């Protein structure tokens, strides 16, 4: 008889994922200012260019498994036998693809001139490709093991942070920094693989069905490829068309945007397994309730974060990276706005269309984004460098959102009247005007400036939400309502 895996509430999963998200915000705030000043823009650029190249290969090795695996395993998680068979089939496919891609990557390191100039750096980044397979994070996400994911991540982040301060002391230590970032990202993956025995059986099954997985995996892979074009291509094109320094400047702006986006996406990322489960059970009311919650939560968080950090781009860059990165200010002011469409496409595309087996529609949207981003990068990078790459990516993100809204209109119309775009946008503008005026007049330490403007901006934002009796804020403040928000 199958022992049912304990299922936590969405609220519990959100809290765990929010802690993880907070760590993704706090740890870079501690380490990035230090690393940026030690490695300078050039050293930072070398590491991030190599990481972007390795990410392309890792994406090919992963195929569409990170997303498909969550959906496929979430649907059979109540049956350990079916779960074990499904997980093994996907793991075997991933193993074969990883071996082939790793061999190709090694050939490229020794034959492509730009890579062979620093073989050790690219070999270090290549470890990501192999260890990513062993992580099988999609199984843990499908089973909603967010407490384990969070604790494991915090431990390795803390260890990597200590190692960073102990071992990275001069610009020539950029390879050491690369190794530490690999440890932080995939160091725990071997432990993940060993721990899988708690959830799946590793005995051989007689009738493996690889074929049924291949089509959706390849569709999602095509989607990942196109998404990767406008998430990594800007960095790679900057590296080839400009310089390591340009990549370093762009990296500083993207780093801040990535930190903010992880906060915005903290709720959406826990919804895919639960929404896939509701689709399997045909629980439409619960499905639409979660969708409404997710969209409004994204709007509530993304509007103020995008606008505030766009206004405070100069002080943010000075505080986090130092005067050597002043050239990154225009890029940050632009790309921070991309948080808004990026967060919403995560909800509409990954958390909504994917559980409904409509991943082809997500693919169409990201193809539009990828093609537009490539063309815009070609036009804008030569003239404006990092700022051009930021503008190209931001425009591409909005185009992806527009296409997804059109393709998912039959679903979104069920929650459209509950989506409060105008309210959250107008409150953000109301908070932004006095903050912008204050920023122009303040003449004090960068950190003090950020503290004062953040208190003013977010203080006004929250106060207005309170006075207009915003539903999400009220639920967060009312413990009784919060407990009833979403049950198991």
N, C-alpha and C positions, 0 to 999 in steps of 0.2 A: 504493500500500500504506500502510495506517495505521501511523503511528509510535506505539507504545504509550507513554502517559504514565507516567513513573517513579512507582511506588507505594511509599511508605515504609511501614515497619511501624507497627502501632498504638502500639508503645512510642515510636518516634520522634515520631509525631504527638502523643502524650500529653506528651512532653517539651516540644515546641514550644508546645503549648497551655498547659502548666503555666507556661512562661516568660511567656506572654501573661497568664495568670491572675495570676501574681505581680505583673506590672506593674499590673494592675487593682486589686491590693491596695496596692502601694507608692505609686503616684502619688497616689491619694486621701489616703493617710496624710500625704503632704507638702502637698497643696494644700487639702484640706478644712478643716483647722484654721485656715489663713490666711483662706480665703474666708468661713468662718462668722463669724469675728471682725470682718471688714471689712464684710460685707453685713448682718450681724445676721439675726435670724430673719425679719424682714419682707422684706428684700431677697432672701434665699434663697427665701422662700415665693413671691414674685412670679415668679422665674425658673422654679421647679419647677412652679408652677401652669400657666404658659404652655407649658412643655415637655410636661406631661401632656396638655394640649389638643392640641398639635401631634402628639403620639404617636398620638392617636386617629385623626387624619386620615392620618398616615403608615401606620398599620395598615390602613386602608381601601384606600389606594393600593397597598400591598404585597399585598393579598388574602391568599392562603395560599401565596404564591410562595416566601418564605424557607425553608419546610420542604419543600414539594412539589418545588421546583427541585433541592434536594440529592438527594432520592430519585430523581427522574426522570433527572437527569444521571449519577448514580452508576451506574445500571443500564446505561447505554450508553457509559460513559467509555472503553471499549476500542475503540470505533469512532468515529473523528473525524468522519466524515460524519454519522452518526446523532446524535452529540453536538452538532454545529454546528446541525443542523436543529432539534433539541429545544430548545437554548438560545435560538435566534432566535425560535421560537414563543412561548416564555415571556417573553422580553424585550419582544416586541411587545405582548403582553397587558398587561404591567407598564407600558409606555409609555402606552397608552391610559388605563388606570385612573389613572395619576399625573396626567395632564393634567386629567382631569375633577375629581379630588379637589383639585388645586391651585386651580382656578378657584373651587370651592365654598369652600375655606378663605379665599381672598381676599375673597369676598362676606361671610363671617362676620366677618372682622376689621373691616369697615366698617359692619356693621349690628348686631352684638351689643354692647350698651353696655359690658359688662365688658371686652371685647376692644378696642373702639375707644378706650378710655381710655389705652391704651398700645400704639398701632399698631406702633411701631417694634420693640418687644420681640417681638410676635407675628409680624411679618415676618421677623425674625431666626430665630426658631424654625422658621418655615415653610420655610427653606432645607433643613432636614432632609428634608422630604417629597420635594423634587426630586432632591437628590443621592443619596438612598437608592436611587433607581431605577438610577442610573449605577453604583453600587457592585457590583451583581451578586455579592455575597459568596457566594451559594448555589452559584455555579459553582466558585469556588475551594475551597469546602468539599467539594463533590461529588468534586473531583479531588484532595482531601486536600493542598492546597497550604498546609499550616499554617506552614511556615517563612516563606513570603512574607507571609502574614497577620500573623504575629507581628512580623517586622521592620518592616513598614509601620506597624503599630499603635504600636510603640515609638517610631518616629521622630515621628509626629504627636502622641503623648502628650507627648514631651519638648518639642517646639516649643510646644505649648499651655501646658505648665507654665511655661516661660520667659515667655511672653506674659502669663500670669496675674499673675506677680509684678511684671512691668514696667508693666502697664496698669491693674490693679485696686487702687485705693488708698483708696476711700471708698464709702459706701453707694450713692451715685448712680451708681456704675460697674456696677450690676447688668446693664445691657444689654451692656456690654463683656464681662462674664463670660459672658453667654448666648452671645455670638458666638464666644468662645473655646471653649466647650463644644461648640458646633456644629462648629467646626473639628476638634476632637479626635475627634468621633464620625464625621463623614462627609467630612472634608477630603480624604482620600485616594481617594475614590470615583471621581473623574475619572481618576486614574492607573489604577485598577482596570479601568475600561472600555477604556482605550487598550491595556492589557496583555493583554486578552482575545484579541487576534490570535495570541498564542502557542498558544492552546488550541483556538479554534474558527475556522471559516471564515465570513467575512462576505458571501459572495456570495449572491444571491437564489436560493431554492429554488422549484421549480415547484408542488409540492404541499404547502403548509403545512397542518397538521392542528391547528387551534386547538381544535376541539370536544372532542377526547379529553382535553385538559388542563383544560377548564373545570370539570367536575364535581368532581374531586379538589381543585382549587384553591379552589373555593367552599366545599367541606366544611371544608377546613383554615382558610379565611377565617372561617367561622362559629366554628370552634374558637378562632381567634386573638381574635375579637371578645369571646367569653365569657371567655377568659383575661384579656384586657385589662380587663374590667370589675372583676375583683378584684385587678388589679395597678396600675391607674391610677385607678379610680373612687374609691378611698378618698381620694386626694389632691384630685381634682376636687370631691368632695362636701364635704370639709373646707373648700375654698376658697369654696364657695357658702354652706355652712351655718355656718361659723365665721369665720376671718379669715386674712390672709396670714401672721400670726405663728403660728397653729396649724399651717398648712401647713409653715412653716419648722421648727417643732419636730418634726413628723412626718417631715419630710425627713431630719433628722439621724439619727433612728432607722433609717429605711429605708435610708439611705446605708450605714450600718455593716452592716446585714443583707445588702445587695446585694453588698458587698465579700466578705463571708464566703461567700455563696452561689456567687460566681464561683469560689472555691477548691474548694468541694464539687462543683461541676458541671464541673470542669476535665477529668475523664476522660470523663464521659458525652457531652459536646459533640462529641467526636471520633468517636463510635461510629456515628452515623446513616449516613454514607456507607458505612462498612465493613459494617454489619449489613444495609443495603439490598443491597450487593454479594453477601453470603452468601445472602440470600434468593433473589436472581436465580440463583445457582449451586446452590441447594438444598443448601448446606453446613450442615446442621442442627447437627452436633456443634460446629462453630466458633461458630455463632450462640449456642448455649446456653452455651458456655464464656465468651463475651464478656458475656453477660447476667449470669451468676453473678459474674464479676469486677466488673462495674459496680455491682451491687446491694451487694455487700459493701464495695466501696470507698466508696460513698456513706455506708453506715452507719458505717464506720470513721472517716470525716472529719466527718460531720454531727453525730453525737451529742456529741462533745467540744466542738466549736466552738459549737454552740447553747447547751449548758449553761454553759460557761465564760463566754461573753460575756453571758449572762443574769445570772449571778452578779455579773459585773463591769460591769454596765450603767452604774452611776453613774460609776465611774472612767473608763470608755471615753468617755462623753459629755463629761465634764470635760476629758479629754485632747484629744479630737478637735474639740470645738465650743466649749468654754468655759462659764463660769457662766451666760451668757445663755441656755443651752439646758437648764437643769436640769429644765424641764418636760417634756423628751423622755425622761427616765429610765424612767418606767413603760411608755411605748410601746416602747422598745427592749427592756426586759426581757421583754415579751410577744412581740413580733414576731420576735425572734431565734430562738425555738423553731420558727417556721415554716420555718427552713432544713431541718429534717428531712423533712417531707412534700414540700417543694418540690423537693429534690434527688431523692427517690425517684420522684416523678411525672415528672421529666425522663427518668429511665431507663425506667420502665414505659410511659409514654405516647409520648414523642417517639422514644426510641431503640429501642423494642420493637414497640409496636402500629403505629406509622406505617410502618416498613419492610415490615410484613406487610399493608399496605393496609387496616388496620382503624382508620383515622382517625375513622370515625364513632363508634366506642366512646370515643375520646379526647374527641370533641365532647360526648357524653352526660355524661361526667364533669365537664367544665369548665362545662357548663350548670348542673349541680348547684352547683358552686362559685360561679358568677356570681350565681345567684338568691339563694343563701344569703348571700353577701357583701353584696349590695344591701340585702336586708331587715335584716341585722344592722347595717350601717352606719346605716340610717335610725333604728334603735332606740338604738344606742350612741354615735354621734357627738354628738348634742345633749347627752347627759348626761356623757360622759367625754372628748370631744374627740379628741385624737391617740391616747390610750390606747384609746379605744373603736374607732377605725379599725384599730388594730393587732390588737386582740382579734378583731374581725370577720374580718380577713384571715387570721389564724392558724387560726381555726375552719374557714373556707372551704377552706384548703389541706389540712387533715386530711380533710375530706369528699371532696375530689377524689381524694385518695390511696385512701380506702376504696372508692370506686366503681371506680377503676381496678384495684384488687386483685381485686374481684369479677369484673369483665369480663375480666381477663387471667388468671384462675385456671387455665385450660387450659394456658397457657404457663408460668406461675410454678410449677406443680406439678412441672415437669421440673427445677427448680433449688431447690425449697423446702427440701429437706433440707440443702442446702449454704449456705443463708442464715443468718447468725449474729447475729440480732438480740439475743438474750439475752446473749451474750458481750460485745458492744460496749456494750450498755446498762449491764450490771453493772459493767464496768470504768470507764465514765464516772462512775457513781455513786460508786464507790470513790475516784476522783480528786476528785470534787466536794465530798465531805464535809469533808476537811481544808482544802481551798481556801476553802470558805465560812467556816469557823471562823477561818482566818487573816485573811481579808478584814475580818472584824468587829473584829479586834484590832490590825491594822496602823495606825499613825499616822505616815505619812510622805508624801513627795511623790507625786502621782498617778502619774507615770511610773514611779517606783521601785516603787510598789505594784503596778502592772500587770506589771512585769518579774518581781518576786518571785512573785506568784501564778501567773503563766503558767509559770514554771520549775517550780513545785511541781505544778501541775495536769497539764501536759503531760508533765513528767518522770515522774510516777506512772503516767500513762496508757501511755506508751511502755514503761516498765519492766515493767509487768504484761503488756503484749502480748508482750514479749520472753520473759518467763518462762513464759508459756502457749504459747510457740512458735506465735504467730499466722502463718498462711500468707502473708498479704499483706506483713507486716513482714519476714518471713524472705526472701521473694523480693526485696524492695526492698534488703535488706542483702547478698544473695548475687548477685554480678555474673553468675556462670555461669547461675544459674536465671533471672535477669532477662532475659538474652539469649534464653532459651528460652521465656519466658512466652507471648509471642504472636509468631509469625513472620509474614512478609509473606503 
